[in-house]
């Protein structure tokens, strides 16, 4: 049946016609834009709390900043990475019309992620000892530990929230996510202000506000899932299928987490290395500007990436390999167009761009010097972000993990250290290392995507969903 379906699809859409391209462009745009806003609103919760805590004192700002970085690297990025397995399983199950499995994968992910939060919580309780051991000021470390402990409820909420978001994403149901996240942000801002200033909980209140907002978001989405008729086919909980679903989820979840964490950890490592330079204040400030700029741009590209991942997994599950191939072309065109526009604007504004972050003339001039590298990073990053979404849609997270390991740990980090400390290029050298790693990563994903046998991937997707097999030894050709 699958082979007949694949041949029929190939005859119908062997080439991406102009009409098919426009239709796919509409689908991708209507999915990518809301997903971008969803990602940005989630990011805003932590930013708002950090800003309000930062106005208390310099010590609060330092402690909260370090705690945010530490908890993102050791906890939140891990949960997000593991939940990436749902982009493959739920996306392909939905495309194949296997709604029972779709729900089982979602619940299986929640059941799997909650226990993982326990050892992470223990690590956060003792994080001050780790930070003091690596040379961070004890007063800052104590503030960071208290803030991190109060973020533990947010971590457990995240273990449910992220699978819920993937649940809606894989069905292309973006409106519930968008409304829920926007409502949460609108509540979070006055809630955080009240906890920090009115009830005088200080930076502790800022952390508690994140946890309360995450749980509120969970409540909104769960309420919609439970009572909306559009979720009727996919919200069922079948205990007889849950254990096999957990096994399949974990099979893909750990390589998915490695994809996210290996990249995230490298960026945090280089920021720490900037603190070892002679003029660490200037170097760290400039590198922070670079990271903040690229991070803000990431959320735009993430919308395209998540949309591409969803569309590819849906079409592979439905047995439509040529449509899945067309999604890749559309994703790359959208991504490249946006990246070129942003990088061009940034290049021509490079001499004033730094004033958005600092009034220090030294920082502004240094940012102008590094700006061309940021522009190149934005372009190369757009390729890797979107193509990594395609990799997740195909279920090739294990390949993505090896690509990221080679690009960042074996290429980017050593080159960054050599250029920074041996060639004395300072923060510029660190960023050249990042750019080199991103280029290797993007190039690798381009080659991998070009070698995909789409008919075979559609067959593998349907085999995975209908037979419950998760092969990680698929050949590229």
Buried (B, 14 or more C-beta within 10 A) or exposed (E): EBEEBBEEBBEEBEEBEEEBBEBBBEBBBEBBBBBBBBBBBBBBBBEBBBBBBBEBEEBBBBBBBBBBBBBBBBBBBBBBBBBBBBBBBBBBBBBBEBBBBBBBBBBBBBBBBBEBBEEBBEBBEEBBEBBBEEEBBEEBBBBBBBBBBBBBBBBBBBBBBBBBBBBBBBBBBBEBBBBBBBBBBEBBBEBBBEBBBEEEBBBBBBBBBBBBBBBBBBEBBBEBBEEEEBBEBBBBEEEEBBEEBBEBBBBBBBBBBBBBBBBBBBBBBBBEBBEEBEEEEBBBBBBBBBBEBBEEBBBBBBBBBBBBBBBBBBBBBBBBBBBBBBBBEBBBBBBBEBBBEBBEEBBEBBEEBBBEBBEBEBBBEBBBBBBEBBBBBBBBBBBBBBBBBBBBBBBBBBBBBBBBBBBBBEBBBEBBBBBBBEEEBBBBBBBBBBBBBBBBBBBBBBEBBEEBBBBBBBBBBBBBBBEEEBEEEBEEE
